[in-house]
Amino acid sequence: MIKLRNLSKSYAGAAAPALADVTLTIEEGAIFGILGRSGAGKSTLLRCLNRLESPSSGEIEIDGKDISQLSLPQLRRQRQQMGMIFQHFNLLHSRNVHDNIDLPLEIAGVSSKERRQRVASLLQLVGLEKFGSAWPSQLSGGQKQRVGIARALAVQPRYLLCDEATSALDPETTGSILDLLADIQQKLNITIVLITHEMAVVKRICHGAALLEHGRLVESGSIAQIMRRSEGRLRHMLLKDGENDRAFIAKYQPEELRRCVA
Ligand SMILES: Nc1ncnc2c1ncn2[C@@H]1O[C@H](COP(=O)(O)OP(=O)(O)OP(=O)(O)O)[C@@H](O)[C@H]1O
């Protein structure tokens, strides 16, 4: 479980804080969406979770530990719990698919026998069994992101942080990557935190979401809680978006509204 308490982050020289007094809980095993306009503080929040950024004040409690207070060796161990995937995949083009996934295992000093086994099972998990010897340049965007996901999961993290992981993909490929993330969450029981600007992403796989604006938390909660707030911003944003409406509303909305869209 992740608990942020009064988290603030100001960059040197910036006129306003990137994050201001954010208090937020992300439940264990959830797929949780972070929403907000450009510059709202989404990436800063994600980077505070793996301590690529240090908060200016406040607490970041992960699995009961305040990670804003960790020493460097403790921080290295903690970072292994936080896998990360990126919008532009960030694969090493000088390594084939197998070796990209193997890299974090090599760095972690895992034995070569165990590395071979883990990479093989990760290739299977992301549906790329036949692509181990392919080069990144030979892959489609969706396949590259599958490699990114496998690489992020190599050291068996408890959390997967996704920074706009589907923004560079077409809608169909986006759907298949989201379904893969939902499948991985189920199989591995990890917690997934994803930044997105697409409500369709939230509707398709998220159990909860938060909305940031100018570094401040506007609203957060489970999707069921969000949908019960009749005046809520997130509810409005979810209902305004046209995609997946029937399935989504059938799941979360009261009878009257269901009838309106049937
Ligand atoms: N390294 C940095 N140094 C100074 N200012 C920064 C730095 N990183 C982000 N900022 C500023 O902090 C604020 C929040 O940025 P952040 O990247 O977290 O927002 P975001 O919601 O992820 O935006 P986007 O969707 O455009 O990526 C912005 O005003 C941004 O300019």
The ligand as a MOL file (V3000), in Angstrom:
LIG
                    3D

  0  0  0     0  0            999 V3000
M  V30 BEGIN CTAB
M  V30 COUNTS 31 33 0 0 0
M  V30 BEGIN ATOM
M  V30 1 N 13.3980 18.9000 -13.1660 0
M  V30 2 C 12.6020 19.9650 -13.0830 0
M  V30 3 N 13.1010 21.1960 -12.7750 0
M  V30 4 C 12.2950 22.2570 -12.6790 0
M  V30 5 N 10.9500 22.2210 -12.8630 0
M  V30 6 C 10.4070 21.0360 -13.1550 0
M  V30 7 C 11.1910 19.8400 -13.2960 0
M  V30 8 N 10.3460 18.8030 -13.5830 0
M  V30 9 C 9.1100 19.3380 -13.6460 0
M  V30 10 N 9.1300 20.6590 -13.3980 0
M  V30 11 C 7.9670 21.5570 -13.3290 0
M  V30 12 O 7.0840 21.0420 -12.3390 0
M  V30 13 C 5.7320 21.1390 -12.7610 0
M  V30 14 C 5.1040 19.7480 -12.7910 0
M  V30 15 O 5.7560 19.0040 -13.8230 0
M  V30 16 P 5.4260 17.4650 -14.1140 0
M  V30 17 O 6.3350 17.0350 -15.2060 0
M  V30 18 O 5.4590 16.7160 -12.8360 0
M  V30 19 O 3.9170 17.5710 -14.6330 0
M  V30 20 P 3.0830 16.5220 -15.4900 0
M  V30 21 O 1.6980 16.5950 -14.9810 0
M  V30 22 O 3.7530 15.2080 -15.4770 0
M  V30 23 O 3.1540 17.1640 -16.9400 0
M  V30 24 P 3.2210 16.4250 -18.3870 0
M  V30 25 O 1.8800 15.7520 -18.5630 0
M  V30 26 O 3.4260 17.5610 -19.3380 0
M  V30 27 O 4.3780 15.4800 -18.3280 0
M  V30 28 C 5.7530 21.8350 -14.1200 0
M  V30 29 O 5.5390 23.1980 -13.9210 0
M  V30 30 C 7.1570 21.5820 -14.6270 0
M  V30 31 O 7.5830 22.6120 -15.4750 0
M  V30 END ATOM
M  V30 BEGIN BOND
M  V30 1 1 1 2
M  V30 2 1 2 3
M  V30 3 2 2 7
M  V30 4 2 3 4
M  V30 5 1 4 5
M  V30 6 2 5 6
M  V30 7 1 6 7
M  V30 8 1 6 10
M  V30 9 1 7 8
M  V30 10 2 8 9
M  V30 11 1 9 10
M  V30 12 1 10 11
M  V30 13 1 11 12
M  V30 14 1 11 30
M  V30 15 1 12 13
M  V30 16 1 13 14
M  V30 17 1 13 28
M  V30 18 1 14 15
M  V30 19 1 15 16
M  V30 20 2 16 17
M  V30 21 1 16 18
M  V30 22 1 16 19
M  V30 23 1 19 20
M  V30 24 2 20 21
M  V30 25 1 20 22
M  V30 26 1 20 23
M  V30 27 1 23 24
M  V30 28 2 24 25
M  V30 29 1 24 26
M  V30 30 1 24 27
M  V30 31 1 28 29
M  V30 32 1 28 30
M  V30 33 1 30 31
M  V30 END BOND
M  V30 END CTAB
M  END
